Amino acid sequence: MRSRRWAVFLTKNLDWILYLSIFFLIGIPIYYANGYPMPLHLTITILAYFVAMMPPPRWRQYLHPVLTSALITVLATWVFALTRHQGLYAALIEYRTGLKYLQLWQGTKTDSLPGAGDVFGTVLDASIVSLALPMYQHRRELKQHFTAIVVPNVVLSVGSLFSYPFICYAIGISAERSLAFAARSLTLALATPATENLGGDANTVAAVAIMSGIVGALVGQRMLAMLKIPEGEKFSSPSSSAQVS
């Protein structure tokens, strides 16, 4: 009976046990032994997200996990940086050095090592590929409603591309930051390279894209309710769904 309880406990808390072990046994020793912060920052971010997901769903509508975990991560990395007589800016530079897997594969010569932000950025790139799976699963519905999906998206995308930078620059925002608003509606994995191609500020588009996603998650369900679209309602008819299945 005791072994069964331990098995249930370990199964339910395996992620906590794993990342806490990495935090205490790998992250902290490496951080203070040679100053490499990536394992420490990586586990801090993951554990912060676990903490942010603990409140009930109703609370998470206001204490959004992304904002909560980001705040916990910044404060925790700042505290550890202070123990080594560093400031917050130095800790953030170490968090993301810009050395992702693409630079490593290309053999880019640099004195820096990948930070936790570079690891998460690498994982984020995989989300672009993973989007292909639901697109393939709903290919029939997408073909059936192609015009209704594409026309509004194209119109809104073109409008955002040209109107947001113009409006932002007109109200006094710098040119680089104004260009970042052109990719506001994209996911972060796509918004960053799109903004870099336009010559915009990557830090600005990161904040704007994340906030747009959070606001959409907070108000999107309420807007659907106002439009009397039930939760979980699909855009396909029952007959087409049956054909897919």
C-alpha positions, 0 to 999 in steps of 0.5 A, spaced: 500 500 500 505 504 501 509 503 495 502 504 491 502 511 494 509 513 493 508 510 485 502 515 485 506 521 488 512 520 484 507 519 477 503 526 479 509 530 481 515 527 476 515 534 473 516 537 479 521 532 482 525 532 475 526 540 475 527 541 482 533 536 482 536 539 476 535 546 479 539 544 486 544 539 483 546 542 476 543 549 476 546 552 482 552 548 482 554 550 475 552 557 476 556 559 482 562 554 480 563 557 473 558 563 472 554 559 466 547 561 468 543 557 462 541 550 467 539 555 472 535 560 468 532 554 464 529 551 471 527 557 474 522 559 468 519 552 468 518 552 475 515 559 475 510 556 469 508 550 474 507 555 479 503 560 475 498 554 473 497 552 480 491 557 481 484 555 479 482 556 472 478 562 474 483 566 477 488 564 471 483 569 467 486 575 470 493 572 473 495 569 466 500 564 466 505 567 461 505 574 465 505 571 472 511 566 470 515 571 466 514 576 473 517 570 477 522 568 472 525 576 472 525 577 479 528 570 481 534 571 476 535 578 478 535 575 486 541 570 483 544 576 479 545 580 485 548 574 489 554 575 484 554 582 484 550 583 477 544 587 475 538 585 472 540 588 465 546 583 465 542 577 468 537 578 462 543 579 457 545 572 460 538 569 459 538 570 451 545 571 448 542 570 441 546 564 440 540 559 437 541 552 434 541 555 427 548 559 429 551 553 432 549 549 426 552 554 421 559 554 426 558 562 428 564 563 432 562 567 438 565 567 446 558 566 448 554 560 450 546 559 449 542 562 454 535 559 457 532 564 452 535 561 446 533 554 448 526 556 449 526 560 442 529 553 439 523 550 442 518 555 439 521 554 432 518 547 433 511 550 434 511 553 427 512 545 424 507 543 429 501 547 426 501 543 420 498 537 424 491 541 426 491 544 419 492 537 416 486 534 420 481 539 418 483 540 411 476 538 409 473 544 413 479 549 410 477 547 403 470 548 404 470 555 408 477 557 404 474 564 401 470 565 408 477 564 412 482 567 407 479 574 405 478 577 412 485 574 414 488 577 407 484 584 408 486 584 416 493 582 415 494 588 409 491 593 413 495 591 419 501 591 415 500 598 413 496 602 418 499 600 425 506 602 423 504 609 420 499 610 426 505 609 431 510 613 428 504 619 427 503 619 435 511 619 436 513 612 437 520 611 433 521 608 426 524 601 429 518 600 434 513 602 429 515 597 424 515 592 430 507 593 430 506 590 423 507 583 426 502 584 432 497 579 430 503 573 428 505 568 433 512 570 436 515 565 432 513 568 426 513 575 428 520 575 430 523 574 423 518 578 420 520 584 424 527 583 423 526 582 415 522 589 416 528 592 420 524 593 426 525 592 433 525 585 436 524 586 443 518 591 441 515 585 437 516 580 442 512 584 448 507 586 443 505 579 440 505 576 447 500 581 449 496 581 443 495 573 445 494 574 452 488 579 450 486 575 445 485 569 450 482 573 455 477 577 451 476 572 445 471 567 449 467 573 451 466 575 444 464 568 442 459 568 447 456 575 445 456 572 438 452 566 441 457 561 438 457 555 443 464 553 446 467 548 442 463 549 436 467 548 430 466 552 423 464 545 420 457 542 419 456 536 422 455 532 416 462 534 414 465 532 421 462 526 420 465 525 413 472 527 416 471 522 422 
